[in-house]
Amino acid sequence: MRKPADESRLYNIGSNIRAARKRADMTQEELSEKIGVTPQYLSDLERGLVGTSVSTLSKVCSKLNVSADFILFGTNSNSEFNMTLIEKIQRLPKSQADLVERSVDLMLEAIKLDPHE
């Protein structure tokens, strides 16, 4: 049985919030405290049971360091290549995302050392 469009959209928003929260290595309790909501409300939000205000959405984006595009649509407003790369990194646990960042830093450093430049 299909969910109505609004319920499906709420579920996707909640799922994106959960992915970003986990990537930030934060518990529901930690995030709920930072954005000024109860842990139960955040749990309901992540499960798509409730919607949220623009104000709360803005706080979520700020505390998780993600765009509203990512939370609302699962994408970012950058180019298609960047959206795919950023989305993949945002869905990683923090320790793995940190490893990707260090790897990119090493690659950029290696490019600067390239004698053929």
N, C-alpha and C positions, 0 to 999 in steps of 0.2 A: 504494500500500500504506500502510495506517494504522500509525502508531507505537503501541505499547502505551501505556496511560494514563500510567504512570510516566515513560516516556521523553518523552512529549509534555509532561508537567508540568515535567520538568527542562529541556527546551528552552525553555519559556516563562519559567521563572525565569532562565535564562541570558540570554535575549533582553532581559528587563527589567533585569538587571544591566548588560548592554552599553549599553542606552539611557540608563540613569542615569549610567554612567561617561562616556559621550560628552557628555551634557548638562553634566557637571561639568568637561568639557574635560580629562580625564585619560587618559593612556595605560594600557594593561594593566600595563606595568612600574611606573608610578607607583602605581597602585592596589594591585597585588600587594605592593609594598614596604610600603605603609601598613597593610595588613591582615595581613601576615606570612605570605603564601603565595608560591609560585613563580609567575612569569609563565606558565609552561606550565599549571599547575593552574588559574589564572584563565581562560586561554584555553579549556581543557577545560570549565570551569564555564559560561562564556558560550555555548559551543556545545552545552550540554546533555549532555555526555558523562559528567559526574560530578555527584554531589550534594555537599552541604556540611553542616557542623555548624551548630548554632544559634549557637555562639560566632562562627564566621566570618561567618554571615549578619548577626549583630548588628554586627560590625565594618564590613561592607560598607554597611549602612544608615547607620551613624554617619559614615563617611568620605564617602559620597555624598549625605548629608543627605536621605534618602528613608525612607519608612515600610516596615516589613516587608510591609504589605499591598500596597504597590506592587511590591515584588520578587516576592512569592509569587503574587499574583493579578492584577497589572497595574492595581490600583485603590488608592484610599486610603480610610480609614475615615470621611471627612467626608461631607457631604451629596452627593447625586448631582451637583448643579451644580458644587460644588467639586471633586469627583473628576474630572469631565471637564476642567475648566479646569486643575487642577494636573497631571493626567496629560499634557495637551497641552504645558504649559510644561516639565515634566520631560523630555519627549522632544526638546525643542529643543536645538540646540547652545548652549553657554554665552553666546556673544555675542548670539544672538537672544533668549535668555531675559532677559538683561540689558536689552535694548531693551524688552521687554514690561514689565519691572519699572519702568523709567524712565517709560514711557507711563502706567502705572497711577498712579505717583507724581504725574505732571503732571495727570491727571484728578482725583485726590483733592484736589490743590491748587486746581484750578479750581472744584471744588464748594465748597470753603471760602470762595472769593472770590465766590460767587454772591450778588448783592444781594437775591435773592428769598427767601433763607433766613430 
